[in-house]
Amino acid sequence: MNLIVPASRADEMKATAKDFPSLTLDERGLCDLELLAVGGFSPLKSFMNKADYDRVVAESRTVDGVLWPLPVTLPVAPGSVTVGKPVALRDVYGNLVAFMHVEEVYEATKEAEAQHAYGTLDKTHPSVAYLNRLPSHYASGPLEVIRTPPHFDFVPLRRTPAELREHFSALGWSKIVAFQTRNPLHRAHEELTKRAAEQIQGGLLIHPVVGVTKPGDVDHYTRVRCYKALVENYYEPGSVVLSLLPLAMRMAGPREVLLHAIIRRNYGCTHFIVGRDHAGPGKDSTGKPFYPPYAAQEAMGEHADEIGMTMVDFKQMVYLPDEDRYCPDAEVPKGARTADISGTQVRDDYLAKGKPLPEWFSRPAVAKILGEANPPRFQQGLTIWFTGLSGSGKSTIAHALIERLAEYARNCSLLDGDEIRTHLSKGLGFSKEDRDTNIRRVGYVAGLVAQHGGTTLCAVISPYRAIRDEARKMSKGNFVEVFCSTAIDVCEVRDVKGMYAKARAAVADGKPMGFTGVDDPYEPPTNPEVTIDTGALSVEQCVDTIIAKLLDLGYIVG
């Protein structure tokens, strides 16, 4: 199945695109469109209508009874599209990728979707959080795809289902086991994939997801470089195929594994490796796993025949240092020593500290790529975010900290509240909406600098907790929040501009100014990395406290 229209029809449609409303697809929408267009989501041919959506949410089946585990929908705001009229679908750069001929617009049942499709209402689940950010309706109708979303990276590895099936045929493979991955592959993964191919007496497809994965995952550019190094150097020539999958994962565990299996069937595979907690998002807000550890394997076992795929159990592999080999944990000889390194240890104990991964755990070529892409924390970018009431000492401490950090070879830029209002946020007022916009701008700039290795100190009141949390996310984890908890009476004494007095007088006159701490709330952080009271501590003591925390976190080294 291929929904891409011929070139002559595409040219005709492009010429009329300006006459129709446009809808910009986000990253998930673009991934879904691509898999719909090339047949990766077969038998789906478009984003779901209400009848299919409702039954998929409730029963993991389309309205005609076909097994399909998760919604594939096109979110729209009410009134943005019209039934009976086409809508132009574009990427974030405005490029036209498809037309949908809208036949239905319906309200999303978000609570039901979260509860049944993802198994939870907990907003720490990535798909539930995403769902809550979407507009309230979905649209459906036939698709005409002008072109699949363009990619300019690893182009030879981006095979469509038809291309991959043809490639398998050319290799003479009749049995193919697929390995789903969204993480770098280490020696244990290498061993289990080789064993899986040997077990089925067939070929191996390493089929990594390069669309949307779990927040915090290693970027796909780095991962694919690792996969290429492994395939080219450590697998027998002709035994493995590496191909990339533009999938937006939902991290939906037992339902997601069925989607993964259906996709791999469409790409020509006969077997599928399923591991413990396959496609699980980790733990919920209470610290408990979202799904039981073997729920995905149980779901795959129940539906394997209907899908037409045979499951290969993912065996947990451990290293036996005395024998210098890997083996399944169930086959470890009694009394034998074992070794393993968790993903958290890889990130925090090795990469973040610049410590090389041991060769028994990761091939040197892979370790080198990961080390280059993940420099030790003291070489990474950083946002230090000062928050607190006006007069709490944010700017004073930030200026002093800049000088101290220069001792540790960390050169910094400062985004100060007053200067930001003069330049970056000139023209904004002090309504909640404008304040949020101001902080988002600051967070965006600081996050961009951090992602490219720079250090930014932000000294802004930032009174609202939710927007500060957004700023934290923009720095991809390299974010230290410093809460200046100075009492308001101390802040008022320091107020040379008399703003507190003006605010209180305005309140008395019945004309509130919306001044933070007087007639507008300040929401203190719930878990800042550093808390300092500049009314009780000297500037030097405050800086010492922050420096100690940065040393502890590894952002500077003594």
TACORBEL-V662524 format. One record per pair of residues at least 24 apart in sequence whose C-alpha atoms are under 7 Angstrom apart, sorted by the first residue. I is the first residue (numbers start at 1). J is the second residue. D is the distance in Angstrom with one decimal. If there is no record, write none. Layout:
{{I/J/D} {I/J/D}}
This chain:
{{1/38/6.6} {1/39/5.1} {2/37/5.5} {2/38/5.0} {2/39/5.9} {3/37/4.8} {3/38/6.8} {3/144/6.1} {3/145/5.9} {4/37/6.2} {4/144/6.4} {4/145/4.6} {4/146/5.9} {4/147/6.3} {5/144/6.2} {5/145/5.9} {5/146/6.0} {10/146/5.4} {17/88/6.4} {20/86/6.5} {20/87/5.9} {20/88/6.4} {21/87/5.3} {21/88/6.2} {22/87/5.6} {22/88/4.5} {22/89/5.8} {22/90/6.9} {23/87/6.9} {23/88/6.1} {23/89/5.0} {23/90/6.1} {24/89/6.0} {24/90/4.8} {24/91/5.5} {24/92/6.0} {25/89/6.6} {25/90/6.0} {25/91/5.5} {25/92/6.8} {28/212/6.6} {28/248/5.2} {29/74/7.0} {30/149/6.6} {31/211/6.4} {31/246/5.6} {31/247/5.5} {31/248/5.8} {32/247/6.9} {32/248/6.9} {34/148/5.5} {34/149/6.5} {37/145/6.7} {38/160/6.2} {38/161/6.9} {39/161/6.6} {40/161/6.3} {40/263/5.4} {40/266/5.8} {40/267/6.9} {41/263/6.1} {42/266/6.9} {46/141/6.8} {46/142/6.1} {46/143/6.0} {47/72/5.6} {47/73/4.8} {47/74/5.9} {47/140/5.5} {48/72/6.0} {48/73/5.4} {48/140/5.8} {49/104/6.8} {49/140/5.1} {50/106/6.5} {57/113/5.6} {57/116/6.0} {57/117/5.5} {58/116/6.3} {69/255/5.4} {69/256/7.0} {69/258/6.5} {69/259/6.2} {70/117/6.1} {70/255/6.8} {73/138/6.3} {74/138/5.2} {74/139/5.5} {74/140/7.0} {75/134/6.6} {75/135/6.2} {75/137/5.8} {75/138/4.4} {75/139/6.5} {76/135/5.9} {76/137/5.3} {76/138/5.4} {76/139/6.4} {77/135/5.1} {77/136/6.3} {77/137/6.0} {78/137/6.4} {97/145/6.1} {97/146/5.1} {97/147/5.3} {97/148/6.4} {97/149/6.5} {98/143/6.9} {98/144/5.6} {98/145/4.1} {98/146/5.0} {98/147/6.9} {99/143/5.8} {99/144/5.2} {99/145/6.3} {100/141/6.0} {100/142/5.7} {100/143/4.6} {100/144/6.4} {101/141/5.2} {101/142/5.4} {101/143/6.5} {102/139/6.7} {102/140/5.8} {102/141/4.7} {103/140/6.0} {103/141/4.8} {104/139/5.7} {104/140/5.3} {104/141/6.6} {105/137/6.7} {105/138/5.7} {105/139/4.4} {105/140/6.6} {106/137/5.4} {106/138/5.5} {106/139/6.5} {107/136/6.0} {107/137/4.3} {107/138/6.2} {108/136/5.8} {108/137/5.1} {108/138/6.2} {118/252/5.3} {122/284/6.8} {122/285/7.0} {124/284/6.1} {124/285/6.2} {125/281/6.6} {125/284/6.8} {127/250/5.6} {157/242/6.8} {157/243/4.9} {157/244/5.9} {158/243/5.9} {158/244/5.2} {159/243/6.3} {161/266/6.2} {161/267/4.2} {164/267/6.2} {165/267/6.1} {165/268/5.0} {173/202/6.7} {173/203/6.4} {175/202/4.8} {175/203/6.3} {175/269/7.0} {175/270/5.7} {176/202/5.5} {176/203/4.7} {176/204/5.6} {176/205/6.7} {176/269/4.9} {176/270/5.4} {176/271/6.0} {177/203/6.4} {177/204/5.1} {177/205/6.0} {177/269/6.1} {177/270/6.2} {177/271/4.3} {177/272/5.3} {177/273/6.9} {178/204/6.1} {178/205/4.6} {178/206/6.0} {178/207/6.6} {178/264/6.9} {178/269/6.4} {178/271/6.3} {178/272/4.9} {178/273/6.2} {179/205/6.1} {179/206/5.0} {179/207/5.9} {179/272/6.5} {179/273/5.5} {180/206/6.8} {180/207/5.5} {180/208/5.7} {181/207/6.7} {181/208/4.7} {181/209/6.3} {182/208/5.8} {182/209/5.5} {182/213/6.7} {183/218/6.7} {183/223/6.7} {184/223/5.2} {184/226/6.4} {185/227/6.9} {186/361/6.3} {186/362/4.8} {186/363/6.9} {187/361/5.5} {187/362/5.3} {187/363/6.6} {188/317/5.5} {188/318/6.9} {188/326/6.8} {192/315/6.8} {196/312/7.0} {203/239/5.6} {203/240/6.0} {204/239/6.4} {204/240/4.7} {204/241/6.3} {205/240/5.8} {205/241/4.9} {205/242/6.0} {206/241/6.2} {206/242/4.9} {206/243/6.5} {207/242/6.2} {207/243/5.3} {207/244/5.5} {207/245/6.2} {208/244/5.5} {208/245/5.9} {209/244/6.3} {209/245/4.8} {209/246/6.0} {209/247/5.8} {210/244/6.4} {210/245/5.8} {210/246/5.2} {210/247/6.6} {211/246/4.6} {211/247/4.8} {211/248/5.1} {212/247/6.5} {212/248/4.2} {212/249/5.6} {213/248/6.5} {213/249/5.4} {214/281/6.9} {222/373/6.7} {226/366/5.1} {226/369/6.5} {229/365/6.4} {229/366/6.7} {251/279/4.9} {251/280/5.3} {251/281/5.4} {252/279/6.2} {252/280/6.2} {253/277/6.6} {253/278/5.7} {253/279/4.7} {253/280/4.7} {253/291/6.6} {253/296/5.7} {254/295/5.5} {254/296/3.9} {254/299/5.6} {257/296/6.0} {257/300/6.7} {258/300/6.2} {261/309/6.9} {262/307/6.2} {265/309/6.7} {270/309/5.2} {270/310/6.3} {271/309/5.3} {271/310/4.6} {271/311/5.7} {271/312/6.7} {272/309/6.7} {272/310/6.3} {272/311/5.1} {272/312/5.8} {273/311/6.0} {273/312/4.6} {273/313/5.9} {273/314/5.8} {274/311/6.6} {274/312/6.2} {274/313/5.4} {274/314/5.3} {275/313/6.2} {275/314/4.2} {276/314/7.0} {351/375/6.6} {351/376/5.7} {352/376/4.2} {352/377/4.8} {353/377/6.3} {377/554/5.8} {377/555/5.2} {378/554/5.8} {378/555/4.1} {378/556/4.9} {378/557/6.8} {380/453/5.1} {381/450/4.0} {381/451/5.9} {381/452/6.4} {381/453/3.7} {381/454/4.5} {381/455/5.3} {381/478/6.8} {382/450/4.9} {382/454/6.5} {382/455/4.7} {382/456/6.5} {382/478/5.0} {382/479/5.9} {383/446/6.2} {383/447/6.9} {383/450/6.2} {383/455/5.8} {383/456/5.0} {383/457/6.0} {383/475/6.7} {383/478/6.3} {383/479/4.8} {383/480/6.3} {384/456/6.3} {384/457/4.8} {384/458/6.2} {384/479/5.9} {384/480/4.8} {384/481/6.0} {385/457/6.0} {385/458/4.8} {385/459/6.4} {385/480/6.1} {385/481/4.8} {385/482/5.8} {386/458/5.8} {386/459/4.8} {386/460/6.3} {386/481/6.2} {386/482/4.8} {386/483/6.0} {386/484/7.0} {387/459/6.5} {387/460/5.7} {387/461/5.0} {387/462/6.0} {387/482/6.3} {387/483/5.2} {387/484/6.1} {388/461/5.2} {388/483/6.0} {388/484/4.9} {388/485/6.3} {389/461/5.7} {389/516/6.9} {389/517/6.8} {390/461/6.4} {390/491/6.6} {391/491/4.5} {391/494/6.0} {391/495/6.2} {392/484/5.9} {392/486/5.2} {392/491/5.5} {392/534/6.7} {393/484/6.8} {393/534/6.2} {394/459/5.5} {394/484/6.6} {395/459/5.6} {397/539/6.2} {397/543/6.6} {398/457/6.7} {398/459/7.0} {401/543/5.8} {408/556/6.4} {411/455/6.8} {412/455/4.9} {412/456/5.5} {412/457/6.9} {413/455/6.4} {413/456/4.8} {413/457/6.1} {414/456/5.7} {414/457/4.8} {414/458/5.9} {415/457/6.1} {415/458/4.7} {415/459/6.2} {416/458/6.0} {416/459/4.8} {416/460/6.3} {417/459/5.9} {417/460/4.8} {436/467/6.4} {439/467/6.9} {440/467/7.0} {440/471/6.4} {443/471/4.4} {443/474/6.4} {444/471/6.9} {444/474/6.2} {447/474/4.9} {447/475/4.0} {450/475/6.0} {451/475/6.6} {463/522/4.6} {463/523/5.6} {464/522/6.5} {464/523/5.5} {465/523/5.8} {465/525/6.4} {480/529/5.8} {481/528/5.1} {481/529/5.4} {481/530/6.4} {482/528/6.2} {482/529/6.3} {482/530/4.7} {482/531/5.8} {483/525/7.0} {483/528/6.4} {483/530/6.2} {483/531/4.7} {483/532/6.3} {484/531/6.1} {484/532/5.1} {484/533/5.7} {484/534/6.9} {485/531/6.6} {485/532/5.9} {485/533/5.0} {486/533/4.6} {486/534/5.6} {486/535/5.7} {490/535/6.5}}
